[in-house]
Amino acid sequence: MVPPSPTNVSPKRGTYIPSKPTDIRSPCPAVNALANHGYIARDGRNIRASELHAALGELGLGSFMSTVFTYPPFIELPTDPQPSPPSWWDMISSPFAHALGGFAMRRPGQTDADGVAVLDLDQLARPNVVEHDVSLSRRDFAQGDNIRRQPDLISNLLAASSNGEKITLIDFVKLRKDRLAEQRRVNPKLHFQAWQNQLACAEVALILKVLGDGSEVPVDYVKAFFQEERLPREEGWKKRVWWSLGLVELNVLASKVKGLVGDFGGKEGPVVAAVH
């Protein structure tokens, strides 16, 4: 029997392979890294919520936090752009969908061959849901491309380190303020209010907690994560072993970041962040 050609062998789960031009990716480098490592479909298509939920554990996220991050986008978008208010029976029978319907991203009837709800990664780019303007690595929605990583923004992110080795909490805060000031100058259609600011601060907290020790993160970790969309294992990173990252821990740091960045007015909501 002739052994299979290496080109026909599926890469081992966890092995990093950069995305191909035909692959679909999201605005979130964390989710993209999970695809590049094969923890979810490498082509970025037809991903089930259960698959994404399990993959987030590879970042050290706890089960409940992974649930909060995963399932709302899989709620089906309404077919009517201006639906009637839900009846009392609708609220009783589907409280989850109605409470979190604002996070819906799945097209009506979008399922795989087995009838299970699925998403393609580029659907996570729906503007002002989890994706937002003033990203650390993506352009604003009104600028035409809020999905692909931008080398100049990533260079600015890496250069934010005050010592060239670690990016500290204070470095991130300064960068967030600088990015907002810049986008206010160059994007007259900028959409960045309290909800987007809260997401942005939670993302900083997520980077510091997942890749770093909560106060700083090595520049080479950030470079691998944002520039290559790769888990920085070669650089020495390991996911948490003794405890996973939970919502309470994340929110404590996110609130600290927000206190340093400042408020921008408007209505706030629960933290559902996606790094980008």
Contacts in CASP RR format, 6 or more apart in sequence:
PFRMAT RR
TARGET T0000
AUTHOR 0000-0000-0000
METHOD contacts of the structure
MODEL  1
MVPPSPTNVSPKRGTYIPSKPTDIRSPCPAVNALANHGYIARDGRNIRAS
ELHAALGELGLGSFMSTVFTYPPFIELPTDPQPSPPSWWDMISSPFAHAL
GGFAMRRPGQTDADGVAVLDLDQLARPNVVEHDVSLSRRDFAQGDNIRRQ
PDLISNLLAASSNGEKITLIDFVKLRKDRLAEQRRVNPKLHFQAWQNQLA
CAEVALILKVLGDGSEVPVDYVKAFFQEERLPREEGWKKRVWWSLGLVEL
NVLASKVKGLVGDFGGKEGPVVAAVH
11 17 0 8 1.000
11 38 0 8 1.000
11 42 0 8 1.000
13 37 0 8 1.000
13 38 0 8 1.000
13 39 0 8 1.000
14 37 0 8 1.000
14 38 0 8 1.000
14 39 0 8 1.000
14 58 0 8 1.000
15 37 0 8 1.000
15 38 0 8 1.000
16 36 0 8 1.000
16 37 0 8 1.000
16 228 0 8 1.000
16 230 0 8 1.000
16 231 0 8 1.000
17 36 0 8 1.000
17 38 0 8 1.000
17 42 0 8 1.000
18 36 0 8 1.000
18 228 0 8 1.000
18 229 0 8 1.000
19 25 0 8 1.000
19 32 0 8 1.000
19 35 0 8 1.000
19 36 0 8 1.000
19 42 0 8 1.000
19 229 0 8 1.000
22 43 0 8 1.000
23 35 0 8 1.000
23 42 0 8 1.000
23 43 0 8 1.000
23 44 0 8 1.000
24 43 0 8 1.000
24 44 0 8 1.000
24 45 0 8 1.000
24 120 0 8 1.000
24 121 0 8 1.000
24 122 0 8 1.000
25 32 0 8 1.000
25 35 0 8 1.000
25 44 0 8 1.000
25 121 0 8 1.000
25 122 0 8 1.000
25 147 0 8 1.000
25 148 0 8 1.000
25 229 0 8 1.000
26 32 0 8 1.000
26 121 0 8 1.000
26 122 0 8 1.000
26 123 0 8 1.000
26 124 0 8 1.000
26 125 0 8 1.000
26 147 0 8 1.000
26 274 0 8 1.000
26 276 0 8 1.000
27 124 0 8 1.000
27 125 0 8 1.000
27 131 0 8 1.000
27 135 0 8 1.000
27 138 0 8 1.000
27 146 0 8 1.000
27 147 0 8 1.000
27 274 0 8 1.000
27 276 0 8 1.000
28 124 0 8 1.000
28 130 0 8 1.000
28 131 0 8 1.000
28 274 0 8 1.000
28 275 0 8 1.000
28 276 0 8 1.000
29 137 0 8 1.000
29 149 0 8 1.000
29 225 0 8 1.000
29 226 0 8 1.000
29 229 0 8 1.000
29 275 0 8 1.000
29 276 0 8 1.000
30 59 0 8 1.000
30 206 0 8 1.000
30 210 0 8 1.000
30 225 0 8 1.000
30 274 0 8 1.000
30 275 0 8 1.000
31 40 0 8 1.000
31 52 0 8 1.000
31 121 0 8 1.000
31 124 0 8 1.000
31 274 0 8 1.000
32 121 0 8 1.000
32 229 0 8 1.000
33 225 0 8 1.000
33 229 0 8 1.000
33 230 0 8 1.000
33 231 0 8 1.000
34 40 0 8 1.000
34 52 0 8 1.000
34 55 0 8 1.000
34 56 0 8 1.000
34 58 0 8 1.000
34 59 0 8 1.000
35 41 0 8 1.000
35 42 0 8 1.000
35 43 0 8 1.000
35 44 0 8 1.000
35 121 0 8 1.000
36 42 0 8 1.000
36 229 0 8 1.000
36 230 0 8 1.000
37 58 0 8 1.000
37 230 0 8 1.000
37 231 0 8 1.000
39 54 0 8 1.000
39 55 0 8 1.000
39 58 0 8 1.000
40 47 0 8 1.000
40 51 0 8 1.000
40 52 0 8 1.000
40 55 0 8 1.000
41 47 0 8 1.000
41 51 0 8 1.000
44 120 0 8 1.000
44 121 0 8 1.000
45 120 0 8 1.000
45 121 0 8 1.000
46 112 0 8 1.000
46 118 0 8 1.000
46 120 0 8 1.000
47 118 0 8 1.000
47 119 0 8 1.000
47 120 0 8 1.000
47 121 0 8 1.000
48 112 0 8 1.000
48 116 0 8 1.000
48 117 0 8 1.000
48 118 0 8 1.000
49 70 0 8 1.000
49 71 0 8 1.000
49 74 0 8 1.000
49 117 0 8 1.000
49 119 0 8 1.000
52 70 0 8 1.000
53 63 0 8 1.000
53 66 0 8 1.000
53 67 0 8 1.000
53 70 0 8 1.000
53 71 0 8 1.000
54 66 0 8 1.000
56 62 0 8 1.000
56 65 0 8 1.000
56 66 0 8 1.000
56 69 0 8 1.000
56 70 0 8 1.000
57 66 0 8 1.000
57 239 0 8 1.000
57 244 0 8 1.000
58 231 0 8 1.000
58 239 0 8 1.000
59 210 0 8 1.000
59 231 0 8 1.000
59 239 0 8 1.000
59 245 0 8 1.000
60 210 0 8 1.000
60 239 0 8 1.000
60 240 0 8 1.000
60 244 0 8 1.000
60 245 0 8 1.000
61 69 0 8 1.000
61 210 0 8 1.000
61 244 0 8 1.000
61 245 0 8 1.000
61 246 0 8 1.000
62 244 0 8 1.000
62 245 0 8 1.000
62 246 0 8 1.000
63 244 0 8 1.000
64 246 0 8 1.000
64 247 0 8 1.000
65 244 0 8 1.000
65 245 0 8 1.000
65 246 0 8 1.000
65 247 0 8 1.000
65 250 0 8 1.000
68 247 0 8 1.000
68 270 0 8 1.000
68 272 0 8 1.000
69 272 0 8 1.000
69 273 0 8 1.000
69 274 0 8 1.000
71 96 0 8 1.000
71 100 0 8 1.000
72 100 0 8 1.000
72 101 0 8 1.000
72 102 0 8 1.000
72 103 0 8 1.000
72 104 0 8 1.000
72 272 0 8 1.000
73 103 0 8 1.000
73 104 0 8 1.000
73 105 0 8 1.000
73 106 0 8 1.000
73 119 0 8 1.000
73 123 0 8 1.000
73 124 0 8 1.000
73 129 0 8 1.000
73 130 0 8 1.000
74 105 0 8 1.000
74 106 0 8 1.000
74 117 0 8 1.000
74 119 0 8 1.000
75 96 0 8 1.000
75 97 0 8 1.000
75 100 0 8 1.000
75 101 0 8 1.000
75 102 0 8 1.000
75 103 0 8 1.000
75 104 0 8 1.000
75 105 0 8 1.000
75 106 0 8 1.000
76 97 0 8 1.000
76 104 0 8 1.000
76 106 0 8 1.000
76 107 0 8 1.000
76 108 0 8 1.000
76 109 0 8 1.000
76 110 0 8 1.000
76 117 0 8 1.000
77 104 0 8 1.000
77 105 0 8 1.000
77 106 0 8 1.000
77 107 0 8 1.000
77 108 0 8 1.000
78 104 0 8 1.000
78 108 0 8 1.000
79 108 0 8 1.000
86 98 0 8 1.000
90 98 0 8 1.000
91 98 0 8 1.000
97 104 0 8 1.000
102 129 0 8 1.000
103 129 0 8 1.000
103 130 0 8 1.000
103 272 0 8 1.000
105 119 0 8 1.000
105 123 0 8 1.000
105 124 0 8 1.000
105 126 0 8 1.000
105 129 0 8 1.000
106 117 0 8 1.000
106 118 0 8 1.000
106 119 0 8 1.000
106 123 0 8 1.000
107 123 0 8 1.000
110 117 0 8 1.000
110 118 0 8 1.000
110 119 0 8 1.000
111 117 0 8 1.000
111 118 0 8 1.000
112 118 0 8 1.000
122 147 0 8 1.000
124 130 0 8 1.000
124 131 0 8 1.000
124 274 0 8 1.000
125 131 0 8 1.000
125 146 0 8 1.000
125 147 0 8 1.000
127 133 0 8 1.000
127 141 0 8 1.000
127 146 0 8 1.000
127 191 0 8 1.000
128 141 0 8 1.000
128 191 0 8 1.000
128 195 0 8 1.000
128 196 0 8 1.000
130 199 0 8 1.000
130 272 0 8 1.000
130 273 0 8 1.000
130 274 0 8 1.000
131 138 0 8 1.000
131 141 0 8 1.000
131 146 0 8 1.000
131 274 0 8 1.000
131 276 0 8 1.000
132 191 0 8 1.000
132 192 0 8 1.000
132 195 0 8 1.000
132 196 0 8 1.000
132 199 0 8 1.000
132 200 0 8 1.000
133 140 0 8 1.000
133 141 0 8 1.000
133 142 0 8 1.000
133 183 0 8 1.000
133 187 0 8 1.000
133 190 0 8 1.000
133 191 0 8 1.000
133 192 0 8 1.000
133 196 0 8 1.000
134 140 0 8 1.000
134 176 0 8 1.000
134 179 0 8 1.000
134 180 0 8 1.000
134 183 0 8 1.000
134 190 0 8 1.000
134 192 0 8 1.000
134 196 0 8 1.000
134 200 0 8 1.000
135 146 0 8 1.000
135 153 0 8 1.000
135 179 0 8 1.000
135 276 0 8 1.000
136 153 0 8 1.000
136 157 0 8 1.000
136 175 0 8 1.000
136 176 0 8 1.000
136 179 0 8 1.000
136 203 0 8 1.000
136 226 0 8 1.000
136 276 0 8 1.000
137 149 0 8 1.000
137 150 0 8 1.000
137 153 0 8 1.000
137 154 0 8 1.000
137 157 0 8 1.000
137 226 0 8 1.000
137 276 0 8 1.000
138 145 0 8 1.000
138 146 0 8 1.000
138 147 0 8 1.000
138 148 0 8 1.000
138 149 0 8 1.000
138 150 0 8 1.000
138 153 0 8 1.000
138 276 0 8 1.000
139 145 0 8 1.000
139 146 0 8 1.000
139 150 0 8 1.000
139 153 0 8 1.000
140 146 0 8 1.000
140 183 0 8 1.000
140 187 0 8 1.000
140 189 0 8 1.000
140 190 0 8 1.000
140 191 0 8 1.000
141 191 0 8 1.000
142 187 0 8 1.000
142 189 0 8 1.000
142 190 0 8 1.000
142 191 0 8 1.000
143 187 0 8 1.000
149 226 0 8 1.000
149 227 0 8 1.000
149 229 0 8 1.000
151 227 0 8 1.000
154 223 0 8 1.000
154 226 0 8 1.000
154 227 0 8 1.000
156 175 0 8 1.000
157 167 0 8 1.000
157 175 0 8 1.000
157 222 0 8 1.000
157 226 0 8 1.000
158 167 0 8 1.000
158 219 0 8 1.000
158 222 0 8 1.000
158 223 0 8 1.000
158 226 0 8 1.000
158 227 0 8 1.000
160 167 0 8 1.000
160 171 0 8 1.000
160 172 0 8 1.000
160 174 0 8 1.000
160 175 0 8 1.000
161 167 0 8 1.000
161 168 0 8 1.000
161 171 0 8 1.000
161 219 0 8 1.000
162 168 0 8 1.000
162 170 0 8 1.000
162 171 0 8 1.000
164 219 0 8 1.000
165 218 0 8 1.000
165 219 0 8 1.000
166 216 0 8 1.000
166 217 0 8 1.000
166 218 0 8 1.000
166 219 0 8 1.000
167 216 0 8 1.000
167 217 0 8 1.000
167 218 0 8 1.000
167 219 0 8 1.000
167 222 0 8 1.000
168 215 0 8 1.000
168 216 0 8 1.000
169 204 0 8 1.000
169 208 0 8 1.000
169 214 0 8 1.000
169 215 0 8 1.000
169 216 0 8 1.000
169 256 0 8 1.000
169 257 0 8 1.000
169 260 0 8 1.000
170 260 0 8 1.000
172 204 0 8 1.000
172 207 0 8 1.000
172 208 0 8 1.000
172 257 0 8 1.000
173 204 0 8 1.000
173 257 0 8 1.000
173 260 0 8 1.000
173 261 0 8 1.000
176 200 0 8 1.000
176 201 0 8 1.000
176 204 0 8 1.000
176 257 0 8 1.000
176 261 0 8 1.000
177 261 0 8 1.000
180 192 0 8 1.000
183 190 0 8 1.000
183 192 0 8 1.000
184 190 0 8 1.000
192 264 0 8 1.000
193 264 0 8 1.000
193 265 0 8 1.000
193 266 0 8 1.000
193 267 0 8 1.000
194 263 0 8 1.000
194 264 0 8 1.000
194 265 0 8 1.000
194 266 0 8 1.000
194 267 0 8 1.000
194 268 0 8 1.000
195 266 0 8 1.000
195 267 0 8 1.000
195 268 0 8 1.000
195 269 0 8 1.000
196 264 0 8 1.000
197 258 0 8 1.000
197 261 0 8 1.000
197 262 0 8 1.000
197 263 0 8 1.000
197 264 0 8 1.000
197 265 0 8 1.000
198 254 0 8 1.000
198 258 0 8 1.000
198 268 0 8 1.000
198 269 0 8 1.000
198 271 0 8 1.000
199 271 0 8 1.000
199 272 0 8 1.000
199 273 0 8 1.000
199 274 0 8 1.000
200 261 0 8 1.000
201 254 0 8 1.000
201 255 0 8 1.000
201 257 0 8 1.000
201 258 0 8 1.000
201 259 0 8 1.000
201 261 0 8 1.000
202 250 0 8 1.000
202 251 0 8 1.000
202 254 0 8 1.000
202 257 0 8 1.000
202 271 0 8 1.000
202 273 0 8 1.000
203 273 0 8 1.000
203 274 0 8 1.000
203 275 0 8 1.000
203 276 0 8 1.000
204 254 0 8 1.000
204 257 0 8 1.000
205 214 0 8 1.000
205 250 0 8 1.000
205 251 0 8 1.000
205 253 0 8 1.000
205 254 0 8 1.000
205 256 0 8 1.000
205 257 0 8 1.000
205 273 0 8 1.000
206 250 0 8 1.000
206 273 0 8 1.000
206 275 0 8 1.000
207 217 0 8 1.000
207 222 0 8 1.000
207 225 0 8 1.000
207 275 0 8 1.000
208 214 0 8 1.000
208 215 0 8 1.000
208 216 0 8 1.000
208 217 0 8 1.000
208 253 0 8 1.000
209 245 0 8 1.000
209 249 0 8 1.000
209 250 0 8 1.000
209 253 0 8 1.000
210 239 0 8 1.000
210 245 0 8 1.000
211 217 0 8 1.000
211 218 0 8 1.000
211 221 0 8 1.000
211 222 0 8 1.000
211 225 0 8 1.000
211 232 0 8 1.000
211 237 0 8 1.000
212 218 0 8 1.000
212 221 0 8 1.000
214 253 0 8 1.000
218 232 0 8 1.000
218 235 0 8 1.000
220 232 0 8 1.000
220 235 0 8 1.000
221 232 0 8 1.000
221 235 0 8 1.000
221 236 0 8 1.000
221 237 0 8 1.000
223 232 0 8 1.000
224 230 0 8 1.000
224 231 0 8 1.000
224 232 0 8 1.000
224 234 0 8 1.000
224 235 0 8 1.000
225 231 0 8 1.000
225 232 0 8 1.000
231 237 0 8 1.000
247 271 0 8 1.000
250 271 0 8 1.000
250 273 0 8 1.000
251 271 0 8 1.000
254 271 0 8 1.000
254 273 0 8 1.000
END
